[in-house]
Amino acid sequence: MNFKMFNLDPRIESGITALGYTEPTPIQIQSIPSILQQRDFMGLAQTGTGKTAAFVLPILQRLMKGPQKHVRALIIAPTRELAEQIHEAVGQLGRFTKVKSVTVYGGVSKIPQIGKLRGGAQVVVACPGRLIDLMNQRVIDLSGLEVLVLDEADRMFDMGFLPDIREIMKRIPAERQTLLFGATMPDDIRDLAQEILRNPVTVQVGETAPVSTVSHYLYPVEPHLKTALLMKLLDRTDTESVLVFTRTKDRATRLARQMKKAGFPVAYLQGDLSQHQREAALTGFRNGKHQILVATDIAARGLDVSLISHVINYDMPDTVDAYTHRIGRTGRMARTGDAFTFVTRQDRAFVWAIEKVIGEKIERRMLEGFDYNVPAPTGTGGFDRMRRPASHRSPPRPRKSLQHCWL
């Protein structure tokens, strides 16, 4: 089975071949024919399963004919990073076509975006806030829109974008094809789907549980020992690229700086960074300059790095869906990966919820030679405990009988 089954334009097939794609993934097999028939579509699939190409390829096929000087396809994404990756996919898959794409998102100057829009892009990949801003300024014309895609719709709801989405819906042509994709589909998004989709084809590939190519492990630890455990664990583990998730922007920054001072090749990604800083961090992570990326949940969606061997939840995520998206950054496209999660006493109930979704008990691990009995430093909560140079470290102590039976 190969991409010729879709009878795509030879120029699109050339783009597929140039990227080295040989066989379509299950979500692509089940979605592309319906989208080519211009049916409304709702697709539910885990991260890393090829959803982007599932809607980009039929959109390119549609845009090969017809007007070339105005916006005909609008793809809405929750983050700048995902918008850029979709834009890149349009460019790569459509490299032998004349289809042009432009990204529209905040945090950077509007002027280049406006210039590219006026240059005749047929595809706009946008984040909701900046899109509405440009619509209010009347610098983007969506009157000829034919296709709307809501990618990572569940994440847009999590980030509070649902009112913006409803506002955009009021201001685009009612006669259009609408595609909605996500890894999970909470009730609010299903309600939205019923409002905006007309007799859609609905496809779910796999379950909403985390991907089966990922192995899960829990590391019970007191909060003040997380940083020391993380560094020791990285010292002991054979890794390729490692993605470390924290709950807050400030913690991501502080943790990355501590790790860098301790000699780890690390960068960090969080929402307060400029677009240039974000791109520098991601580029360094992709090309191997930084083996470790410390990030908030901004990186849980749309981060396209193929060789992430380990995801480490320094902080437990807020929801089971967030856990699914985080660990979906590893074990992608049939590769295997490991997900390590640091668990405190307060996280017990959440662990049980994850195990219910996974359908099995997650292995608990203790790191040999790590002293779990170090008391929290007075007044600091232990977060800023610095890793001493190797020459000054005490020899590993025998593991004691620890009070981690609470998990």
N, C-alpha and C positions, 0 to 999 in steps of 0.2 A: 504494500500500500504506500503510495507516495502522493505528492501534491498535484500531480497531473489529474487526479480524480476530480478536482474542482473545476477543470477547464478554464483556468485563469489565463489572462492575456500573456503572451510569451515574454513581454517585457517584465511583468511581475514575476513570472517563473524564473527569469534570469536573476532577479533580485534575491529570490529564495535560494537559488543555487549558490550565489555569491556569498551568502551567509553560512553556507554549509548545512542548511536544513535538508533532511532527506525524507523523514517520515512525519506526518502530522500527528499531533498529540490527540488524546481522546476528546478534549474540549474543542479542539479545532475540527475534528471529524464530525462532531455532533452540532456544531454551531455554524460553520461556514456555509453549508448548503442553504440553510434557512435564511441567513443574512443576505446571501446572494439573491434569494427570491424576494428580498425587500420586506421580509416579515419582521415585526417587532419581536424582540428576543430578550429573555432573562437567563443569564448563565451563572451558575453557582459552582465554583471550583476552587480548590486549594491554590495557594500561591505557588509559583514556579511550574505551572502546568501549561503555559503557553497561551494565556488569555489575550495578551496584547495582540499577537499575530492573528488570533481568532477573529478580531473585529477589524484590524488594520487591513488585512488582505482583501476582504470583500469591499471595504470602503474604497481602496485603490482601484479595484475592478470597476466599481460604479463611476468613479471620477475620471476614468479613461475617456469617457464620452461625455459630451455636453459642455456647458460653459466652463471656461478656465480662468476667469478674472474675478470671481467673487467667492465668498465663503460658502461652501456646500456641505461641509461636515464639521461639527463641533464636538470635541471630546473633552469632558470635564473630569478633572482629577483632584484629589484632596491636597496634594503637596507639590511643591516645585520640582522635587526630585523625580516624582513619578511623571509629572508633565514633561520634563526633559527626556525621560527615557521613552515615553510614547512618541514624542516628536522625533527622537533618534530612530525608533523603529520604523516610522513612516518614511524617513529619509533613506534608511538602508534598504527596506523592502521595495521602496519605490524609486530606487536610484536610477533605473533605466526608463522611468516615466517622466512626465513633465509636471507631476503633482508637487505642489509646494505646501509646506507646513510652517506654522509659526507658533511659538509659545507665548502665553499671556499669563503673567502672575505678578504678584506684588513683591516688594523688597528690592526692586531694581527700577531703573528709569523707564518711564512709559515711552519715551521718544523713539528708541530703536524698535519697540514693538509696534508702535503706530506706523513707523516707516515700512516695516515688513507687511503689515496689513494692507497698506496702500499699494504695495508692490504686487498684489494680486494672489495672495495665498488662498488655496481652496480648503485647507484643513487648519483649524485653530484648535490647539490643545491648551486648555485654560484652567486656572484655579478660579473658584467662584467670585471671590472678592474683587480682584482686578478686572475680571470680565464685566461685572456689573458696573464698575467704575467707568470703563471704556464705553459701555452701552449708554450710560448716562451722559457722557460727553459726545455721543453720537459719532464716534470715530471707528466704530465697527458695525458693519451692515450685515445683519443676519436674516434679512428678508428673503434671501434665496436658499435658506438652509434646507437640506434634504435629509441629513442624518444627524441624530444626536446620540452620543454615547456617554453614559454615566459609569465611569470606571471606579472600582473600589467604593461602591455606593454605601456599603455598610460603614466604612471608615469616614465618609463624608458626614454621615449621621453622627458618629461618635465625636467628630470635631465641631459639631454645631452648625453645619452648613445647610441643613434642611430648609430653613427659611429662605436662604439665598437661592437654592435650587428651585423652590416654588416660584420665586420672583423671576428667575430666568425663564421658566416655563411659560409664564404669562406673556413674554415678550418675543417669543420665537414662533414661527409658523406652526399651526396646529396640524397641518398636513405634512407629516414627516415620518421617517422611520426612527424608532427609538430602541436603543440597545442598553441594557442594564447588566453590569457584571459586578460580582463580589465574591469574596471567599466564604462569607457567612451572610445570612439574610434575616436579620431580626424583624420583628413584627412591624416596626415603623417603616422599614424599607419595603416590606411586602405591601403595606398599605399604599405607599407612594407608587409602587409598581402598578397596582390596580388603577390608580388615577391616571397614569401617564402612558401605559402600554395598551395597545389595542390588539386583542386576541393574540397574545404573544405565544411563541414557542418557548417552553421552559425546559431547561436542561440542568441537571445536577450531576457532576462527575465526581464520584467518590463521596465520602462522608465529610461532614464539617469538622471532624476530629483532625488533629495534626497528622501530617503526612507519615506514612508507614516506614519511610526510609530513614526516619530520625529515631535515635535511641535516647531515652529520657533518663535523667539521673537527678536525684535530690541530694543536696548537701546541707544538712541541718547546721546552723551556726548562729551564734549570738550577733546582734547587729554591729557591735564595735569591732568584731573580728573579720568582717566581710572583706575588707581591703587586703589584709594580710593573707587570708585564705585564697583570694583571687590570684595574688601574685605567686604564692606557693604552688597553686594548682597549675598555673601557666608554665611555671618552671618544670613541672613534672609531666606535662602532657605534650604529646606529639601533635602539633597543630599546623594547619595551613594559614587560613585567615580566620580571625576570631572576632565576632560581633558581641559586644558586652552592652546589655541594656540596663539603664537606670531609670528611676521614676521621674526625676526632676532635671531641669536644665542645669541648675547650679551644681548638682551632684555629678552630672556627666563631665562638666568642666573640671571640677576639683579632682575627681578620680583620675581623669586622663593626665592632668598635670602631675599628680603624685606618681603615676606609673611611668611617665616620661622621665621624671627625676630619678626614678629607680632603674632606668636603663631600658625600658620596654619601648619598642617601635610603635607608637600609638598616636592616633589622632582622635578628635571628638567631633560629634555632630549634634547640634541642638538648635532650637528655633530662633535663638537670638543672634545667630551668626549671619553675616552678610551672605549674599548669594556667591560672591567670590570665595569666601571662606568655606562655604559648604562644598562648592565644586572642588576646591583644593583638597579638602579632607577626603571626599569620595574618590577623586582621581588617585591620590596617594594610596588609598586602601585598595583600589582596583589593580594598580600596577605593582603592588607589593612593597612600596616604600614604607607603608604603615601596615604591619601585620595585624594590628589590633585597632578596631574602631569602637570607641565608647559612645553610645548614642541614647537618646530618648526614643520614645515610640515614633518619632518622625521617620525613623529608619525601618520601622516594622512593615511598612508597605512600600512596594515599588523599588526596593533597593536591589538592583540587578548586578550582583557579583556572584559568578558561577561557582567559585571554589571556596565558599565559606564552610570550613570544616566543623566549627563549633559556634553555637550560640550560648552565651552565658547570661542568665537572668540574675544580675547583681541584686536587683530589687524585683520582687514578685510583681507581675502586672496586675492591673485593676480588675480585669475580666478574663474569663476563659477564652473568649474570642481574641483578646489581645495576646494571650499566650500562644494561641494558634498562629497568629500572624507573625509574632516574633520568631518562633522556632521554624516557621516556614521559610526563613532566609537561608537555612541549611537543608541538606537532603533534597536538593532541587534537581529536577530532570533526571530522576532515577539514580542520582548519586546518594551515598549515605552520609549522615552527619550525626553529631551529638549535641544534645541540649542539656546543659547543666543549670540547675536552678538553686540559688541560695535560699534557704527557708528558715525563718525565725518562728518563735512560738506563736506569734500573732497570725501566721500564715496557714495554720493547720487546716482550718475549714476550707480554704481556697484549694489546698492540695487535694483534698477529697473531691472537690468539684472537678478538677482537672482529671483525676483518675477515673471519675465516672464517665467523662467524655471519651477518654482514651480507651476505657474498657479493661484496664488492668492496673495493678498496683505498681507504682514507680519505684525502682530500686533506690534505697537510701545508701549513701556512701559516706565514709569518714576517710579523711586523708591521713595516711600513716605519717608520723613524725611531726604533725602539726599540733601545737598546744592549744586545745580548745578551752583551757581553764584560765587563760590570762584575764584578769579583771579589767573592766572598762576604766580608762583613765579619768580622773576626776575632772568634770567640767567640759569634756570634749565629746563624750559619747563614743569616743574611739574611732571616729571616721578618719581623722587625720593622722592616725598612727603611720609613721613612715617605715618603709622597708629598709632595714640596715644593709649596707654593702655586704657581699658574701663573706669577705674576710673578717667581719665583725659579728657574724651570726653565731649563735650558740649551736652546738650539735643537736640534731633531732632528738627529742625526748620520746621515750616509749609512750605509746598511746595509753591513756588512763581509762578507767571505767567512767565514762562521761554521762552526764544527765541529759542525754538526747533521746531518751525513750519517749519523750512527749510527742514524737513524730513516729 
